């Protein structure tokens, strides 16, 4: 299976930020972080959609 790779600096920063937030707050729904990252990093709807797929894919690969 192919790994999703973020394109663009803003998106890479958002992925890193979400990963750090999830480590600090593992009990919070990751979709909340996607919403926050969209605003914080001024992401396009397409970039936010990528992040949503990223966190869902990550959840399937790393179940709690």
CHARMM internal coordinates of N, CA and C (Angstrom, degrees):
IC EDIT
DIST 1 N 1 CA 1.4452
DIST 1 CA 1 C 1.5306
ANGL 1 N 1 CA 1 C 108.46
DIST 1 C 2 N 1.3169
ANGL 1 CA 1 C 2 N 116.13
DIHE 1 N 1 CA 1 C 2 N 138.06
DIST 2 N 2 CA 1.4556
ANGL 1 C 2 N 2 CA 121.82
DIHE 1 CA 1 C 2 N 2 CA -179.58
DIST 2 CA 2 C 1.5227
ANGL 2 N 2 CA 2 C 110.67
DIHE 1 C 2 N 2 CA 2 C -76.56
DIST 2 C 3 N 1.3159
ANGL 2 CA 2 C 3 N 115.46
DIHE 2 N 2 CA 2 C 3 N 144.63
DIST 3 N 3 CA 1.4577
ANGL 2 C 3 N 3 CA 121.41
DIHE 2 CA 2 C 3 N 3 CA 176.78
DIST 3 CA 3 C 1.5229
ANGL 3 N 3 CA 3 C 108.48
DIHE 2 C 3 N 3 CA 3 C -89.61
DIST 3 C 4 N 1.3216
ANGL 3 CA 3 C 4 N 116.36
DIHE 3 N 3 CA 3 C 4 N 137.82
DIST 4 N 4 CA 1.4590
ANGL 3 C 4 N 4 CA 120.37
DIHE 3 CA 3 C 4 N 4 CA 176.89
DIST 4 CA 4 C 1.5209
ANGL 4 N 4 CA 4 C 109.08
DIHE 3 C 4 N 4 CA 4 C -71.20
DIST 4 C 5 N 1.3196
ANGL 4 CA 4 C 5 N 116.91
DIHE 4 N 4 CA 4 C 5 N 130.42
DIST 5 N 5 CA 1.4567
ANGL 4 C 5 N 5 CA 121.87
DIHE 4 CA 4 C 5 N 5 CA 178.86
DIST 5 CA 5 C 1.5222
ANGL 5 N 5 CA 5 C 109.49
DIHE 4 C 5 N 5 CA 5 C -117.48
DIST 5 C 6 N 1.3162
ANGL 5 CA 5 C 6 N 118.29
DIHE 5 N 5 CA 5 C 6 N 121.95
DIST 6 N 6 CA 1.4624
ANGL 5 C 6 N 6 CA 120.14
DIHE 5 CA 5 C 6 N 6 CA 179.39
DIST 6 CA 6 C 1.5184
ANGL 6 N 6 CA 6 C 111.86
DIHE 5 C 6 N 6 CA 6 C -69.55
DIST 6 C 7 N 1.3160
ANGL 6 CA 6 C 7 N 116.25
DIHE 6 N 6 CA 6 C 7 N 140.88
DIST 7 N 7 CA 1.4580
ANGL 6 C 7 N 7 CA 122.81
DIHE 6 CA 6 C 7 N 7 CA 177.32
DIST 7 CA 7 C 1.5249
ANGL 7 N 7 CA 7 C 108.03
DIHE 6 C 7 N 7 CA 7 C -107.96
DIST 7 C 8 N 1.3231
ANGL 7 CA 7 C 8 N 116.53
DIHE 7 N 7 CA 7 C 8 N 129.50
DIST 8 N 8 CA 1.4569
ANGL 7 C 8 N 8 CA 119.82
DIHE 7 CA 7 C 8 N 8 CA 178.26
DIST 8 CA 8 C 1.5156
ANGL 8 N 8 CA 8 C 112.55
DIHE 7 C 8 N 8 CA 8 C 99.17
DIST 8 C 9 N 1.3332
ANGL 8 CA 8 C 9 N 114.14
DIHE 8 N 8 CA 8 C 9 N 145.10
DIST 9 N 9 CA 1.4638
ANGL 8 C 9 N 9 CA 120.32
DIHE 8 CA 8 C 9 N 9 CA -176.11
DIST 9 CA 9 C 1.5272
ANGL 9 N 9 CA 9 C 112.55
DIHE 8 C 9 N 9 CA 9 C -65.03
DIST 9 C 10 N 1.3339
ANGL 9 CA 9 C 10 N 117.64
DIHE 9 N 9 CA 9 C 10 N -42.62
DIST 10 N 10 CA 1.4730
ANGL 9 C 10 N 10 CA 120.03
DIHE 9 CA 9 C 10 N 10 CA -179.17
DIST 10 CA 10 C 1.5256
ANGL 10 N 10 CA 10 C 110.43
DIHE 9 C 10 N 10 CA 10 C -60.20
DIST 10 C 11 N 1.3140
ANGL 10 CA 10 C 11 N 115.73
DIHE 10 N 10 CA 10 C 11 N -41.29
DIST 11 N 11 CA 1.4618
ANGL 10 C 11 N 11 CA 119.58
DIHE 10 CA 10 C 11 N 11 CA -178.34
DIST 11 CA 11 C 1.5200
ANGL 11 N 11 CA 11 C 111.25
DIHE 10 C 11 N 11 CA 11 C -69.46
DIST 11 C 12 N 1.3220
ANGL 11 CA 11 C 12 N 117.48
DIHE 11 N 11 CA 11 C 12 N -39.63
DIST 12 N 12 CA 1.4783
ANGL 11 C 12 N 12 CA 119.87
DIHE 11 CA 11 C 12 N 12 CA 176.84
DIST 12 CA 12 C 1.5248
ANGL 12 N 12 CA 12 C 110.62
DIHE 11 C 12 N 12 CA 12 C -62.04
DIST 12 C 13 N 1.3278
ANGL 12 CA 12 C 13 N 116.42
DIHE 12 N 12 CA 12 C 13 N -42.37
DIST 13 N 13 CA 1.4659
ANGL 12 C 13 N 13 CA 119.85
DIHE 12 CA 12 C 13 N 13 CA 178.51
DIST 13 CA 13 C 1.5240
ANGL 13 N 13 CA 13 C 110.62
DIHE 12 C 13 N 13 CA 13 C -63.69
DIST 13 C 14 N 1.3275
ANGL 13 CA 13 C 14 N 116.53
DIHE 13 N 13 CA 13 C 14 N -39.93
DIST 14 N 14 CA 1.4686
ANGL 13 C 14 N 14 CA 120.57
DIHE 13 CA 13 C 14 N 14 CA -179.93
DIST 14 CA 14 C 1.5231
ANGL 14 N 14 CA 14 C 111.00
DIHE 13 C 14 N 14 CA 14 C -65.31
DIST 14 C 15 N 1.3231
ANGL 14 CA 14 C 15 N 117.54
DIHE 14 N 14 CA 14 C 15 N -41.17
DIST 15 N 15 CA 1.4697
ANGL 14 C 15 N 15 CA 121.07
DIHE 14 CA 14 C 15 N 15 CA 178.33
DIST 15 CA 15 C 1.5190
ANGL 15 N 15 CA 15 C 109.93
DIHE 14 C 15 N 15 CA 15 C -62.20
DIST 15 C 16 N 1.3241
ANGL 15 CA 15 C 16 N 116.63
DIHE 15 N 15 CA 15 C 16 N -44.77
DIST 16 N 16 CA 1.4716
ANGL 15 C 16 N 16 CA 120.58
DIHE 15 CA 15 C 16 N 16 CA 178.95
DIST 16 CA 16 C 1.5261
ANGL 16 N 16 CA 16 C 110.53
DIHE 15 C 16 N 16 CA 16 C -62.83
DIST 16 C 17 N 1.3370
ANGL 16 CA 16 C 17 N 116.47
DIHE 16 N 16 CA 16 C 17 N -43.89
DIST 17 N 17 CA 1.4588
ANGL 16 C 17 N 17 CA 121.52
DIHE 16 CA 16 C 17 N 17 CA -179.75
DIST 17 CA 17 C 1.5301
ANGL 17 N 17 CA 17 C 110.80
DIHE 16 C 17 N 17 CA 17 C -61.01
DIST 17 C 18 N 1.3381
ANGL 17 CA 17 C 18 N 116.48
DIHE 17 N 17 CA 17 C 18 N -45.56
DIST 18 N 18 CA 1.4682
ANGL 17 C 18 N 18 CA 120.50
DIHE 17 CA 17 C 18 N 18 CA 179.68
DIST 18 CA 18 C 1.5245
ANGL 18 N 18 CA 18 C 110.05
DIHE 17 C 18 N 18 CA 18 C -62.86
DIST 18 C 19 N 1.3211
ANGL 18 CA 18 C 19 N 117.05
DIHE 18 N 18 CA 18 C 19 N -43.31
DIST 19 N 19 CA 1.4662
ANGL 18 C 19 N 19 CA 120.04
DIHE 18 CA 18 C 19 N 19 CA 179.50
DIST 19 CA 19 C 1.5253
ANGL 19 N 19 CA 19 C 111.44
DIHE 18 C 19 N 19 CA 19 C -58.97
DIST 19 C 20 N 1.3331
ANGL 19 CA 19 C 20 N 116.31
DIHE 19 N 19 CA 19 C 20 N -42.72
DIST 20 N 20 CA 1.4695
ANGL 19 C 20 N 20 CA 120.13
DIHE 19 CA 19 C 20 N 20 CA 178.46
DIST 20 CA 20 C 1.5236
ANGL 20 N 20 CA 20 C 111.40
DIHE 19 C 20 N 20 CA 20 C -66.04
DIST 20 C 21 N 1.3261
ANGL 20 CA 20 C 21 N 116.77
DIHE 20 N 20 CA 20 C 21 N -43.56
DIST 21 N 21 CA 1.4685
ANGL 20 C 21 N 21 CA 120.80
DIHE 20 CA 20 C 21 N 21 CA 179.76
DIST 21 CA 21 C 1.5166
ANGL 21 N 21 CA 21 C 111.41
DIHE 20 C 21 N 21 CA 21 C -62.48
DIST 21 C 22 N 1.3263
ANGL 21 CA 21 C 22 N 116.49
DIHE 21 N 21 CA 21 C 22 N -38.24
DIST 22 N 22 CA 1.4730
ANGL 21 C 22 N 22 CA 119.90
DIHE 21 CA 21 C 22 N 22 CA -179.17
DIST 22 CA 22 C 1.5156
ANGL 22 N 22 CA 22 C 111.08
DIHE 21 C 22 N 22 CA 22 C -67.63
DIST 22 C 23 N 1.3424
ANGL 22 CA 22 C 23 N 117.50
DIHE 22 N 22 CA 22 C 23 N -33.40
DIST 23 N 23 CA 1.4639
ANGL 22 C 23 N 23 CA 120.44
DIHE 22 CA 22 C 23 N 23 CA 176.75
DIST 23 CA 23 C 1.5311
ANGL 23 N 23 CA 23 C 110.49
DIHE 22 C 23 N 23 CA 23 C -67.35
DIST 23 C 24 N 1.3455
ANGL 23 CA 23 C 24 N 115.75
DIHE 23 N 23 CA 23 C 24 N -39.95
DIST 24 N 24 CA 1.4660
ANGL 23 C 24 N 24 CA 120.85
DIHE 23 CA 23 C 24 N 24 CA -178.58
DIST 24 CA 24 C 1.5264
ANGL 24 N 24 CA 24 C 112.14
DIHE 23 C 24 N 24 CA 24 C -74.19
DIST 24 C 25 N 1.3365
ANGL 24 CA 24 C 25 N 116.88
DIHE 24 N 24 CA 24 C 25 N -31.84
DIST 25 N 25 CA 1.4668
ANGL 24 C 25 N 25 CA 122.20
DIHE 24 CA 24 C 25 N 25 CA -173.19
DIST 25 CA 25 C 1.5238
ANGL 25 N 25 CA 25 C 110.59
DIHE 24 C 25 N 25 CA 25 C -134.39
DIST 25 C 26 N 1.3055
ANGL 25 CA 25 C 26 N 116.79
DIHE 25 N 25 CA 25 C 26 N 64.54
DIST 26 N 26 CA 1.4603
ANGL 25 C 26 N 26 CA 121.30
DIHE 25 CA 25 C 26 N 26 CA -174.20
DIST 26 CA 26 C 1.5297
ANGL 26 N 26 CA 26 C 113.49
DIHE 25 C 26 N 26 CA 26 C -65.24
DIST 26 C 27 N 1.3300
ANGL 26 CA 26 C 27 N 117.28
DIHE 26 N 26 CA 26 C 27 N -17.44
DIST 27 N 27 CA 1.4628
ANGL 26 C 27 N 27 CA 120.29
DIHE 26 CA 26 C 27 N 27 CA -178.48
DIST 27 CA 27 C 1.5300
ANGL 27 N 27 CA 27 C 113.13
DIHE 26 C 27 N 27 CA 27 C -86.41
DIST 27 C 28 N 1.3407
ANGL 27 CA 27 C 28 N 117.66
DIHE 27 N 27 CA 27 C 28 N -7.20
DIST 28 N 28 CA 1.4638
ANGL 27 C 28 N 28 CA 121.48
DIHE 27 CA 27 C 28 N 28 CA -179.29
DIST 28 CA 28 C 1.5245
ANGL 28 N 28 CA 28 C 109.50
DIHE 27 C 28 N 28 CA 28 C -90.65
DIST 28 C 29 N 1.3311
ANGL 28 CA 28 C 29 N 116.00
DIHE 28 N 28 CA 28 C 29 N 138.82
DIST 29 N 29 CA 1.4539
ANGL 28 C 29 N 29 CA 122.00
DIHE 28 CA 28 C 29 N 29 CA 178.45
DIST 29 CA 29 C 1.5349
ANGL 29 N 29 CA 29 C 109.10
DIHE 28 C 29 N 29 CA 29 C -58.28
DIST 29 C 30 N 1.3397
ANGL 29 CA 29 C 30 N 118.34
DIHE 29 N 29 CA 29 C 30 N 124.68
DIST 30 N 30 CA 1.4650
ANGL 29 C 30 N 30 CA 120.80
DIHE 29 CA 29 C 30 N 30 CA -177.04
DIST 30 CA 30 C 1.5298
ANGL 30 N 30 CA 30 C 113.92
DIHE 29 C 30 N 30 CA 30 C -63.04
DIST 30 C 31 N 1.3193
ANGL 30 CA 30 C 31 N 117.96
DIHE 30 N 30 CA 30 C 31 N -20.93
DIST 31 N 31 CA 1.4658
ANGL 30 C 31 N 31 CA 120.49
DIHE 30 CA 30 C 31 N 31 CA 177.67
DIST 31 CA 31 C 1.5300
ANGL 31 N 31 CA 31 C 110.08
DIHE 30 C 31 N 31 CA 31 C -62.12
DIST 31 C 32 N 1.3187
ANGL 31 CA 31 C 32 N 117.31
DIHE 31 N 31 CA 31 C 32 N -32.58
DIST 32 N 32 CA 1.4634
ANGL 31 C 32 N 32 CA 121.32
DIHE 31 CA 31 C 32 N 32 CA 176.78
DIST 32 CA 32 C 1.5331
ANGL 32 N 32 CA 32 C 110.03
DIHE 31 C 32 N 32 CA 32 C -61.16
DIST 32 C 33 N 1.3287
ANGL 32 CA 32 C 33 N 116.94
DIHE 32 N 32 CA 32 C 33 N -40.21
DIST 33 N 33 CA 1.4600
ANGL 32 C 33 N 33 CA 120.56
DIHE 32 CA 32 C 33 N 33 CA 178.34
DIST 33 CA 33 C 1.5259
ANGL 33 N 33 CA 33 C 111.55
DIHE 32 C 33 N 33 CA 33 C -67.28
DIST 33 C 34 N 1.3277
ANGL 33 CA 33 C 34 N 117.09
DIHE 33 N 33 CA 33 C 34 N -34.59
DIST 34 N 34 CA 1.4671
ANGL 33 C 34 N 34 CA 120.57
DIHE 33 CA 33 C 34 N 34 CA 177.70
DIST 34 CA 34 C 1.5244
ANGL 34 N 34 CA 34 C 109.27
DIHE 33 C 34 N 34 CA 34 C -62.87
DIST 34 C 35 N 1.3228
ANGL 34 CA 34 C 35 N 116.61
DIHE 34 N 34 CA 34 C 35 N -44.30
DIST 35 N 35 CA 1.4692
ANGL 34 C 35 N 35 CA 120.35
DIHE 34 CA 34 C 35 N 35 CA 177.84
DIST 35 CA 35 C 1.5244
ANGL 35 N 35 CA 35 C 111.20
DIHE 34 C 35 N 35 CA 35 C -60.80
DIST 35 C 36 N 1.3310
ANGL 35 CA 35 C 36 N 116.17
DIHE 35 N 35 CA 35 C 36 N -46.57
DIST 36 N 36 CA 1.4681
ANGL 35 C 36 N 36 CA 120.35
DIHE 35 CA 35 C 36 N 36 CA -179.69
DIST 36 CA 36 C 1.5247
ANGL 36 N 36 CA 36 C 111.10
DIHE 35 C 36 N 36 CA 36 C -63.12
DIST 36 C 37 N 1.3279
ANGL 36 CA 36 C 37 N 116.60
DIHE 36 N 36 CA 36 C 37 N -42.78
DIST 37 N 37 CA 1.4660
ANGL 36 C 37 N 37 CA 120.80
DIHE 36 CA 36 C 37 N 37 CA -179.26
DIST 37 CA 37 C 1.5206
ANGL 37 N 37 CA 37 C 110.82
DIHE 36 C 37 N 37 CA 37 C -64.19
DIST 37 C 38 N 1.3149
ANGL 37 CA 37 C 38 N 117.32
DIHE 37 N 37 CA 37 C 38 N -36.11
DIST 38 N 38 CA 1.4592
ANGL 37 C 38 N 38 CA 120.59
DIHE 37 CA 37 C 38 N 38 CA 178.32
DIST 38 CA 38 C 1.5146
ANGL 38 N 38 CA 38 C 111.81
DIHE 37 C 38 N 38 CA 38 C -57.87
DIST 38 C 39 N 1.3276
ANGL 38 CA 38 C 39 N 115.74
DIHE 38 N 38 CA 38 C 39 N -42.74
DIST 39 N 39 CA 1.4651
ANGL 38 C 39 N 39 CA 120.24
DIHE 38 CA 38 C 39 N 39 CA 178.28
DIST 39 CA 39 C 1.5310
ANGL 39 N 39 CA 39 C 111.64
DIHE 38 C 39 N 39 CA 39 C -74.10
DIST 39 C 40 N 1.3211
ANGL 39 CA 39 C 40 N 115.93
DIHE 39 N 39 CA 39 C 40 N -46.13
DIST 40 N 40 CA 1.4604
ANGL 39 C 40 N 40 CA 121.05
DIHE 39 CA 39 C 40 N 40 CA -174.59
DIST 40 CA 40 C 1.5361
ANGL 40 N 40 CA 40 C 112.19
DIHE 39 C 40 N 40 CA 40 C -63.42
DIST 40 C 41 N 1.3343
ANGL 40 CA 40 C 41 N 116.79
DIHE 40 N 40 CA 40 C 41 N -38.46
DIST 41 N 41 CA 1.4648
ANGL 40 C 41 N 41 CA 120.63
DIHE 40 CA 40 C 41 N 41 CA -175.59
DIST 41 CA 41 C 1.5328
ANGL 41 N 41 CA 41 C 112.35
DIHE 40 C 41 N 41 CA 41 C -104.78
DIST 41 C 42 N 1.3355
ANGL 41 CA 41 C 42 N 116.79
DIHE 41 N 41 CA 41 C 42 N 8.12
DIST 42 N 42 CA 1.4638
ANGL 41 C 42 N 42 CA 122.39
DIHE 41 CA 41 C 42 N 42 CA 177.13
DIST 42 CA 42 C 1.5289
ANGL 42 N 42 CA 42 C 111.11
DIHE 41 C 42 N 42 CA 42 C 52.90
DIST 42 C 43 N 1.3361
ANGL 42 CA 42 C 43 N 115.03
DIHE 42 N 42 CA 42 C 43 N 54.10
DIST 43 N 43 CA 1.4573
ANGL 42 C 43 N 43 CA 120.43
DIHE 42 CA 42 C 43 N 43 CA -176.32
DIST 43 CA 43 C 1.5248
ANGL 43 N 43 CA 43 C 111.57
DIHE 42 C 43 N 43 CA 43 C -84.89
DIST 43 C 44 N 1.3204
ANGL 43 CA 43 C 44 N 114.80
DIHE 43 N 43 CA 43 C 44 N 151.62
DIST 44 N 44 CA 1.4597
ANGL 43 C 44 N 44 CA 120.88
DIHE 43 CA 43 C 44 N 44 CA 175.00
DIST 44 CA 44 C 1.5293
ANGL 44 N 44 CA 44 C 108.14
DIHE 43 C 44 N 44 CA 44 C -76.05
DIST 44 C 45 N 1.3241
ANGL 44 CA 44 C 45 N 117.62
DIHE 44 N 44 CA 44 C 45 N 163.44
DIST 45 N 45 CA 1.4714
ANGL 44 C 45 N 45 CA 119.20
DIHE 44 CA 44 C 45 N 45 CA 175.70
DIST 45 CA 45 C 1.5322
ANGL 45 N 45 CA 45 C 112.26
DIHE 44 C 45 N 45 CA 45 C -56.51
DIST 45 C 46 N 1.3252
ANGL 45 CA 45 C 46 N 117.26
DIHE 45 N 45 CA 45 C 46 N -37.34
DIST 46 N 46 CA 1.4671
ANGL 45 C 46 N 46 CA 120.68
DIHE 45 CA 45 C 46 N 46 CA 179.32
DIST 46 CA 46 C 1.5286
ANGL 46 N 46 CA 46 C 110.93
DIHE 45 C 46 N 46 CA 46 C -65.62
DIST 46 C 47 N 1.3354
ANGL 46 CA 46 C 47 N 117.06
DIHE 46 N 46 CA 46 C 47 N -39.67
DIST 47 N 47 CA 1.4653
ANGL 46 C 47 N 47 CA 120.89
DIHE 46 CA 46 C 47 N 47 CA 178.22
DIST 47 CA 47 C 1.5350
ANGL 47 N 47 CA 47 C 110.35
DIHE 46 C 47 N 47 CA 47 C -67.15
DIST 47 C 48 N 1.3218
ANGL 47 CA 47 C 48 N 116.40
DIHE 47 N 47 CA 47 C 48 N -39.95
DIST 48 N 48 CA 1.4663
ANGL 47 C 48 N 48 CA 119.74
DIHE 47 CA 47 C 48 N 48 CA 177.81
DIST 48 CA 48 C 1.5225
ANGL 48 N 48 CA 48 C 110.76
DIHE 47 C 48 N 48 CA 48 C -64.63
DIST 48 C 49 N 1.3150
ANGL 48 CA 48 C 49 N 116.44
DIHE 48 N 48 CA 48 C 49 N -37.21
DIST 49 N 49 CA 1.4627
ANGL 48 C 49 N 49 CA 121.16
DIHE 48 CA 48 C 49 N 49 CA 177.05
DIST 49 CA 49 C 1.5315
ANGL 49 N 49 CA 49 C 110.22
DIHE 48 C 49 N 49 CA 49 C -63.28
DIST 49 C 50 N 1.3340
ANGL 49 CA 49 C 50 N 116.76
DIHE 49 N 49 CA 49 C 50 N -40.98
DIST 50 N 50 CA 1.4601
ANGL 49 C 50 N 50 CA 120.76
DIHE 49 CA 49 C 50 N 50 CA 176.26
DIST 50 CA 50 C 1.5324
ANGL 50 N 50 CA 50 C 110.15
DIHE 49 C 50 N 50 CA 50 C -59.07
DIST 50 C 51 N 1.3333
ANGL 50 CA 50 C 51 N 116.20
DIHE 50 N 50 CA 50 C 51 N -45.97
DIST 51 N 51 CA 1.4679
ANGL 50 C 51 N 51 CA 120.08
DIHE 50 CA 50 C 51 N 51 CA -179.40
DIST 51 CA 51 C 1.5212
ANGL 51 N 51 CA 51 C 111.25
DIHE 50 C 51 N 51 CA 51 C -60.91
DIST 51 C 52 N 1.3137
ANGL 51 CA 51 C 52 N 116.48
DIHE 51 N 51 CA 51 C 52 N -39.97
DIST 52 N 52 CA 1.4608
ANGL 51 C 52 N 52 CA 120.46
DIHE 51 CA 51 C 52 N 52 CA 179.00
DIST 52 CA 52 C 1.5271
ANGL 52 N 52 CA 52 C 110.10
DIHE 51 C 52 N 52 CA 52 C -62.23
DIST 52 C 53 N 1.3308
ANGL 52 CA 52 C 53 N 116.98
DIHE 52 N 52 CA 52 C 53 N -44.21
DIST 53 N 53 CA 1.4735
ANGL 52 C 53 N 53 CA 120.33
DIHE 52 CA 52 C 53 N 53 CA 176.45
DIST 53 CA 53 C 1.5256
ANGL 53 N 53 CA 53 C 110.12
DIHE 52 C 53 N 53 CA 53 C -63.48
DIST 53 C 54 N 1.3234
ANGL 53 CA 53 C 54 N 117.13
DIHE 53 N 53 CA 53 C 54 N -38.59
DIST 54 N 54 CA 1.4616
ANGL 53 C 54 N 54 CA 121.77
DIHE 53 CA 53 C 54 N 54 CA 179.63
DIST 54 CA 54 C 1.5353
ANGL 54 N 54 CA 54 C 111.01
DIHE 53 C 54 N 54 CA 54 C -59.55
DIST 54 C 55 N 1.3304
ANGL 54 CA 54 C 55 N 117.34
DIHE 54 N 54 CA 54 C 55 N -50.14
DIST 55 N 55 CA 1.4725
ANGL 54 C 55 N 55 CA 119.07
DIHE 54 CA 54 C 55 N 55 CA -176.97
DIST 55 CA 55 C 1.5206
ANGL 55 N 55 CA 55 C 110.98
DIHE 54 C 55 N 55 CA 55 C -69.56
DIST 55 C 56 N 1.3229
ANGL 55 CA 55 C 56 N 117.88
DIHE 55 N 55 CA 55 C 56 N -35.18
DIST 56 N 56 CA 1.4761
ANGL 55 C 56 N 56 CA 119.45
DIHE 55 CA 55 C 56 N 56 CA 177.41
DIST 56 CA 56 C 1.5190
ANGL 56 N 56 CA 56 C 110.87
DIHE 55 C 56 N 56 CA 56 C -67.37
DIST 56 C 57 N 1.3343
ANGL 56 CA 56 C 57 N 116.86
DIHE 56 N 56 CA 56 C 57 N -41.24
DIST 57 N 57 CA 1.4546
ANGL 56 C 57 N 57 CA 121.63
DIHE 56 CA 56 C 57 N 57 CA 177.74
DIST 57 CA 57 C 1.5214
ANGL 57 N 57 CA 57 C 110.46
DIHE 56 C 57 N 57 CA 57 C -64.23
DIST 57 C 58 N 1.3305
ANGL 57 CA 57 C 58 N 116.58
DIHE 57 N 57 CA 57 C 58 N -41.66
DIST 58 N 58 CA 1.4573
ANGL 57 C 58 N 58 CA 121.95
DIHE 57 CA 57 C 58 N 58 CA 179.35
DIST 58 CA 58 C 1.5332
ANGL 58 N 58 CA 58 C 110.40
DIHE 57 C 58 N 58 CA 58 C -63.27
DIST 58 C 59 N 1.3254
ANGL 58 CA 58 C 59 N 117.08
DIHE 58 N 58 CA 58 C 59 N -39.36
DIST 59 N 59 CA 1.4732
ANGL 58 C 59 N 59 CA 120.76
DIHE 58 CA 58 C 59 N 59 CA 179.10
DIST 59 CA 59 C 1.5258
ANGL 59 N 59 CA 59 C 110.81
DIHE 58 C 59 N 59 CA 59 C -62.94
DIST 59 C 60 N 1.3311
ANGL 59 CA 59 C 60 N 116.73
DIHE 59 N 59 CA 59 C 60 N -38.23
DIST 60 N 60 CA 1.4703
ANGL 59 C 60 N 60 CA 119.87
DIHE 59 CA 59 C 60 N 60 CA -179.75
DIST 60 CA 60 C 1.5139
ANGL 60 N 60 CA 60 C 111.63
DIHE 59 C 60 N 60 CA 60 C -70.82
DIST 60 C 61 N 1.3326
ANGL 60 CA 60 C 61 N 117.43
DIHE 60 N 60 CA 60 C 61 N -32.81
DIST 61 N 61 CA 1.4562
ANGL 60 C 61 N 61 CA 120.97
DIHE 60 CA 60 C 61 N 61 CA -179.36
DIST 61 CA 61 C 1.5256
ANGL 61 N 61 CA 61 C 112.36
DIHE 60 C 61 N 61 CA 61 C -81.75
DIST 61 C 62 N 1.3309
ANGL 61 CA 61 C 62 N 116.60
DIHE 61 N 61 CA 61 C 62 N -26.77
DIST 62 N 62 CA 1.4696
ANGL 61 C 62 N 62 CA 121.45
DIHE 61 CA 61 C 62 N 62 CA -176.77
DIST 62 CA 62 C 1.5289
ANGL 62 N 62 CA 62 C 110.63
DIHE 61 C 62 N 62 CA 62 C -128.82
DIST 62 C 63 N 1.3242
ANGL 62 CA 62 C 63 N 117.71
DIHE 62 N 62 CA 62 C 63 N 69.29
DIST 63 N 63 CA 1.4710
ANGL 62 C 63 N 63 CA 118.18
DIHE 62 CA 62 C 63 N 63 CA -179.75
DIST 63 CA 63 C 1.5168
ANGL 63 N 63 CA 63 C 111.48
DIHE 62 C 63 N 63 CA 63 C -64.71
DIST 63 C 64 N 1.3093
ANGL 63 CA 63 C 64 N 115.51
DIHE 63 N 63 CA 63 C 64 N 149.81
DIST 64 N 64 CA 1.4768
ANGL 63 C 64 N 64 CA 121.38
DIHE 63 CA 63 C 64 N 64 CA -177.44
DIST 64 CA 64 C 1.5024
ANGL 64 N 64 CA 64 C 111.68
DIHE 63 C 64 N 64 CA 64 C -68.58
END
COOR INIT
IC SEED 1 N 1 CA 1 C
IC BUILD
